[in-house]
Amino acid sequence: MKRIIMLLILVVTLLVLARPNFISSIICGKNEGDIFRSSCVDLFNK
């Protein structure tokens, strides 16, 4: 069971490293011009 959890963490980490905007685009939405989204993305990039 622990091995599966470790594998999941590894995959998620690789995804985040490969695409830094991946998580923030899911949480913040995909509207590029949106003021809320840009401030939200800034929080993740700090």
C-alpha distances in whole Angstrom, upper triangle without the diagonal:
4,5,5,7,9,10,11,13,15,16,17,19,20,22,23,25,26,28,28,30,27,26,29,30,28,28,32,33,35,39,40,43,41,42,39,37,39,38,35,34,36,34,31,33,34
4,5,5,6,9,10,11,12,14,15,16,18,20,21,22,24,26,26,28,26,24,27,29,27,27,31,32,34,38,39,42,40,41,38,36,37,37,33,32,34,31,28,30,31
4,5,5,6,9,10,10,12,14,15,16,18,20,21,22,24,25,27,25,24,27,29,27,28,31,32,34,37,38,41,40,41,38,36,37,37,33,32,34,32,29,30,31
4,5,5,6,9,10,11,12,14,15,17,18,20,21,23,24,25,22,21,25,26,24,25,29,29,31,35,36,39,38,39,36,33,35,35,31,30,32,30,27,29,30
4,5,5,6,9,10,11,12,14,15,17,18,20,21,22,23,21,19,23,24,22,22,26,27,29,33,34,37,35,36,33,31,32,32,28,28,29,27,24,26,27
4,5,5,6,9,10,10,12,14,15,16,18,20,21,23,20,19,23,24,23,23,27,28,30,33,34,37,36,36,34,31,32,32,29,27,29,27,24,25,26
4,5,5,6,9,10,11,12,14,15,16,18,20,22,19,18,22,23,22,23,26,27,28,32,32,36,35,36,33,31,32,32,29,27,29,27,24,25,27
4,5,5,6,9,10,11,12,14,15,17,18,19,16,15,19,20,18,19,23,24,25,29,30,33,32,33,30,27,29,29,26,24,26,25,21,23,25
4,6,5,6,9,10,11,12,14,15,16,18,15,14,18,19,18,18,22,23,25,28,29,32,31,31,29,26,27,27,24,22,24,22,19,20,22
4,5,5,6,9,10,10,12,14,15,18,16,15,19,20,19,20,23,24,25,29,29,32,32,32,30,27,28,28,25,23,25,23,20,21,22
4,5,5,6,9,10,10,12,14,16,13,13,17,18,17,19,21,22,23,26,27,30,30,31,29,26,26,27,24,22,24,23,19,20,22
4,5,5,6,9,10,11,11,13,11,10,14,15,14,15,18,19,20,24,24,27,26,27,25,22,23,24,20,19,21,19,16,17,19
4,5,5,6,8,10,10,13,11,11,14,16,15,16,19,20,21,25,24,28,27,28,26,23,23,23,20,18,20,18,15,16,17
4,5,5,6,8,10,13,11,12,15,16,16,18,20,21,21,25,24,28,28,29,27,24,24,25,22,19,21,20,17,17,19
4,5,5,6,8,10,8,9,12,13,13,15,17,18,18,21,21,25,24,26,24,21,21,22,19,17,19,19,15,15,18
4,5,5,5,8,7,7,10,11,12,13,15,16,17,20,19,23,22,23,21,18,18,19,16,14,16,15,11,12,15
4,6,6,9,9,10,13,14,15,17,18,19,19,22,21,24,24,25,24,20,20,21,19,16,17,17,13,12,15
4,6,9,9,11,13,14,15,17,18,19,18,21,20,24,24,25,24,21,20,22,20,16,18,19,15,14,17
4,5,5,8,10,10,12,14,15,15,14,17,16,20,20,22,21,17,17,18,16,13,15,16,12,12,15
4,5,7,8,9,11,12,13,14,14,17,15,19,19,19,18,15,14,15,13,10,12,12,9,8,11
4,6,5,6,9,10,10,11,10,13,12,15,15,16,15,12,11,13,11,8,10,12,9,8,12
4,6,5,6,9,10,10,10,14,14,17,17,18,17,13,14,16,13,10,13,14,11,11,15
4,5,5,6,8,10,11,14,15,18,17,18,15,12,14,14,11,9,12,12,9,11,14
4,5,5,5,8,9,12,12,15,13,14,12,9,10,11,7,6,9,9,6,9,12
4,6,5,5,6,9,10,13,12,14,12,8,10,12,9,8,11,12,10,12,15
4,6,6,7,11,13,16,14,16,13,10,13,14,11,10,14,14,12,14,17
4,6,9,12,13,16,13,14,11,9,12,12,8,9,12,11,10,13,16
4,7,8,10,12,10,10,8,5,8,9,6,7,10,10,10,12,15
4,6,9,11,9,11,9,7,10,12,9,10,13,14,13,15,18
4,6,9,9,12,11,8,10,13,11,10,14,15,14,16,19
4,6,5,9,9,7,9,12,12,11,14,16,16,17,20
4,6,8,10,7,7,11,11,10,13,15,15,15,18
4,6,9,8,7,11,12,12,13,16,17,17,20
4,5,5,6,9,10,11,12,14,16,16,19
4,5,5,6,8,10,11,13,15,15,17
4,6,5,6,9,10,11,13,14,16
4,5,5,6,8,10,11,12,14
4,5,5,6,9,10,10,12
4,5,5,6,9,10,11
4,5,5,7,9,10
4,5,5,6,9
4,5,5,6
4,6,6
4,6
4
